[in-house]
Amino acid sequence: MNPILEVEHLSISFTQYQTGMRQRELQVVHDLSLTIEAGSIVAVVGSSGSGKSLLAHGILGILPYNAHMAGMIRYQGKPLDPPLAGHLRGTEIVLVPQGVAYLDPLMKIGAQIRKGKKDKTALTRCRNVLNRYGLGPETENLYPFELSGGMARRVLISTAAVESPKLIVADEPTPGLDAAAAKRILTHFRELADDGAGVLLITHDLELALSVADRVTVIYAGETIENAAVTDFNNGKIYHPYTKALWNALPQNGFVPISGTQPYPGEIVSGCLFAPRCPDRTKDCQEKNIPYSPVGAGYVRCLNAKKGGIV
């Protein structure tokens, strides 16, 4: 059986105008790959500006007009081109956005979940999905401004789950929530995966990702640098120095920071993009293009990992 989603060597760039009519191509995402199986949650973790949301928009086919995408995205084995993405978007492939501003402030919640439909089947499905996420029938007649933060998040999940989707793209679905509330929201994605859907969870919070996901894909400056099972983090089987830095920065692991910053889009860095911040860098790291290669039960973009230098 084919995976729900396969992303291979994805690149996304933007055409920008400089002085006068001069143009340049600003590459933001390059050589990004991941796979999502049915019934699983893959968390994509990275800092702000690493290209996580662009990945989501590329999958959904909603990139802006000046964006250019290369590489391959497959949905159940078929190329997910813009016409197919447009046909499946909102039904088989759904987005749970990071902002409650995606809710129409002038439309009641029930109508938004039903997408304006008023037939008996739509009404029943709406009430069932609200009940599933702990929202009473009175929620149907509320406007978005009448919802608490947690209720709004559950409504956003309801608008996606009502269609029984096969692929759910959750783009930072827990901002502004305390840890307990965020974990409660993430349990709903776990339930959807357990029902057979594939879930792409985009987040900057590694701790939350580890609490619900099956695998974690780490992105740095627009490219995938490691893919590992959640159990590998606890078993010490993560290999890339940036992944290890994220792990060590968690409160329970000592809050250990690293110096430096992620390169900006368009900034020219030869070799490994993380090399300027890496304590284990070598001359080869700064001169060679680093392939994304199998290591252990995952994939890593690091020369030292393949040599066994980072354990």
N, C-alpha and C positions, 0 to 999 in steps of 0.2 A: 504493500500500500504506500502511495506517495505521501510525503509530509504535507501538512496543511500549507506551509509557507516555506519557500527557499529563497534566500537572497544571496546572490553570488557577485562578488567584486563590484558592488554598487558604488557609483560616483555621482555626486551632485554638484554642479557649479552654477554660478549666476553671472549673467552679462551685466556689467556696470559701466556707466558713463564716467569718464574722467574729465579733464579739461577740454572744453569745446565738445566736439563730436567723437573724441577718442574713446574707444571701448576697451575693456579688459574682461577676461574670464576669471572670476574668483571661485576657486575650488574650495568647497567646505567639507564635503564628504568624499572619501576616496578609499577604494578597496575594502568595503564593508561587507561582511558575509555572516549569515546566521541561518539556522533551520529551526522550525517549530513543528512538532508532532501533534497530532490530535490528542487531546486529553492532558496536555502539558502546559506549563507556564514557563516562558523564557523571559527573564528580566534583562533588560538592556540598561546598564549602569554607566554613568559618566558624568563629568562636571558640566556646568552650564557652558554652552557654546561648542560642545563636542559633536553635535549633529544628531542627537537622539530624536528630536521632534521632526527634523527633516526626513529621517528614516520613516517615521509614521506617515508623514504627508506624501512621501514618495510611494509607499505601499497603497495608500488610499487614492492616489492620483489627483491630489489637490495642491500640488506645488504651484507657486506663482508663475506668471507668464514668462518671466525672464530666466527661469530655471531650466537647466539641461541635465538630463539623467542618462547615465550609461550603466552597463552591467545587465544583470538578469534578475527578475523577480518572477517566481513561479508560484501559482496557487493550485494546489492539488495536481501538480505535474504540468499544468498549462501556463504558458507565458501570461503574466498579469499585465497586459498592455492597457493603455488608458480607456479604450472602449469597454473592455471586460471589467476593469476596476469601477467604472461608472455604473455599469449594469448591476454589480454585486454590492456596491457601497450602500449601506443602510439596511441591507437584508442579510446576506451571508457574511459580509465583512462590515464590521461596525467600529466606530470610534467612541471611546469614552474620553472626552477632552479634559484638559487640566483646569479649565476655568468654568465656573457656573455661568459666566456671561454668555456661554453658548445657548443657554435657555432663553427663549423669547420672553421678555419681561411683560409683554401685553397679552400673553396667552396662558390660559389655565393649564396646570400640570397634566390633567387627564387628556386634554386635547393634544398636547405635545407628545405624550407617550403613544397615543392612538394615531398620530400623524393626521389628525383631522377626521378620521373615520368615526362613524356613529352607529354602525351596525352592531347587532347583538354579540357577534363573535369578537369584534374589536373591544367592546366594553368589557366582556368577560376576561379577555387576555390582559387588559389593562389592570383590572382589579386583582387578578391572580398574581401578576408580577409585582404590584405594589405590596400585596400581602406577603409575598416571598421575601421582600426586603424590609419587612417590619413597618410598613407605611399603611395607615388606615385608609378606608374608602374616602374619608373627608379630604385626603390629600388631592384628589382629583380636582376639587374646586378651589384649590389655593393657587396663588400667583407665585412666581419665583421669589419675590421679595419677602414673602411670608414664611419661607423655609429657613431652618437653621442650616449651618454649614454641613453637618452630617447628613441631614435630610436631603439637601441639594445634591450631595455626592451620590446618595442612594437613588435619587430620581434619575441622575445621569446614567447610572448603571441600568436602571429600569428601562430607559429609552432604548438601550442596546439589547438587553436580554429579552425584551418582548418579541423580537423577531427570531429567536432561537438561532443565533448566528453560529457559523463554523469557525470564524476568526475574529477575535476581539483585540483591538489595539487600544490599550489604556495608556494615555499620555499624561504622566505625572498626576494620577487620580487622587492624591491625598494631600495637596498643599494646604497649609493653614490648619491642619488637624493635629491634635495632640497624638502621642504615640499609641495610646489605647484605641482612640477612634480610628486612626489610620489602619491599625491591624484588623479592626472589625470590618472596615471597608474591603481590605484585601482578602478576607475570608470569603467574600462574595465572589471574587474572581476565582478562588480555589474551587468553589462549588461549581462555577460554570465550566472550568476545566475538567472537573470530575464527571460532569455530564457529557463530556466528549468534545468540547470546543478547544481550539488552540488559543492561547492568550499571550500576547506580546505586551509585557509590562515595562513601560519606560519610566525610569526613576533616577534620581541622583542619590538616593538613600540605600546604601548597600545593606544596612541592617534590616530594613523592611523587606528588601528583595529576598534576602536569605530566609526570611520567616515564611515565605509563601511559594517561592519559585522552585522549579525542578532543576533548571540550569541558569547560569548567569553568563551573559556576554558583556565584556567590559570594552568600552569605547574610549579612545583617547585621540583628541584632535582630528576627529572625523574618520578614524579607521579602527577596525576591531583588533584588539591586542591579545585578548584571551577569551576562551570559552571553557567553562568548567561546570561540573555538577555541583550542586549546593553542598553535598557531603564532602567534596574535595577541600572546601574552605576549612572545615573542622578537622580534616585529616592531614592538613599541611601539604596538600598536593596542588597548590597554586604556584605558578612559576614566574609570571611577569612581575618585574619590580614595582610597576604602578599598581597592579592588583594587590600585591603585598602591602603597598603603602596605604591603599584604601582599607584593607583589613586591619592594619596596625593603627589606623586613625579612629577606629571605633572605640567608644568609651570603655568597653570591657577589655580592650586590648591595649590600653594605655594612652589613647589620644595622641599618638606620636605623629607630628606633622612632617611634611617634606618641604624643602625650599623650592623656590622657582614657581613659574606659571606655565600653563598650557600655551603653546604657540597660537597666535591668532590666525584666522583664515587668510591665506595669501602670503603669510610669512614663510620665507624660504628656509627650510631646514633639511640638510642632507642626511641621508641614512635614517636611523631610528628617530622618530619624532620625540621620544621620551629621553633620548641620550643626554641632552643638556642638564637634566635633573637626576640622572641615574648614577648612583655611587659605584655601580659595577660596569660602567661603560668601558669599552675598549676602542681602539682606533678603528677596527672593522665596523663597530656599531655606528660610527659617525660617517662612514664612507660608503657602506653597502646598503642596498635596499633589502629590507628584512622580510622574508616570506612568512606567511601565516601557515604554520605547519603543525601536524599532529604531534602532541607530546602527552604521554600518559593516556588518559581517557578523554582528553580535550584537544584544543588547538591553542597555540601560543605564537606570538610574533616577537621572538627574542632569541638572539644568537646564544647567549649564555644559558638560557633554559635548555636548548638543544644539546649543549655541551655538558649539562648537569651542573652548571655553576650557580644556579639559583634553585634552591629547594624549599 
